[in-house]
Amino acid sequence: MAKTMYVGMIGGTPTHASVTLEAAQEQALTDQRQYLSPDEYETRWDEHSPGKTWRLMQRRRDRSYRFSWTQRAVHAVGSTPEVRTDD
């Protein structure tokens, strides 16, 4: 059975891959928080291309501005064959 992989990106550069969307998004959010404090910034995921691309959005907590996209995204990458380990 084939599985979909989820690849975290910053700009056009892959940063990590995961077997679940949740893990890929959590890693991207963790990476983003190295630069922006969660106390100062509110984040959310936007399903930019349904079932294919999710983009991380942010806004400052102390202002009522709209959310803006960060450079971080998670992409669903086609089906990859499952590796068999039994002989």
MOJOWO-V124073 format. One line per field, one symbol per residue. ss: DSSP state (A for helix, B for strand, O for the rest). phi: phi as a letter, one per 40 degrees, with the letter a starting at -180 (. if undefined). burial: b if it has 16 or more other C-alpha atoms within 10 Angstrom, else e. A space follows every 50 residues. Layout:
ss: ???
phi: ???
burial: ???
//
This chain:
ss: OBBBBBBBBBOOBBBBBBOOAAAAAAAAAAAAOOOOOOOOBBBBBBBBBO OOBBBBBBBBOOOOOOOBBBBBBBBBBBBBBOOOOOO
phi: .cbcbbbcbbgbbcbabacbccccccccccccccbbccccbcbacbccbd gbbbbcbaacccbbcccbccccabbcbecbccccbcc
burial: eeebbbbbbbeeeebebbeebeebbebbbeebeeeeebeeeebebeeeee eebbbbbbbbeeeeeeeebeebbbbbeeeeeeeeeee
//
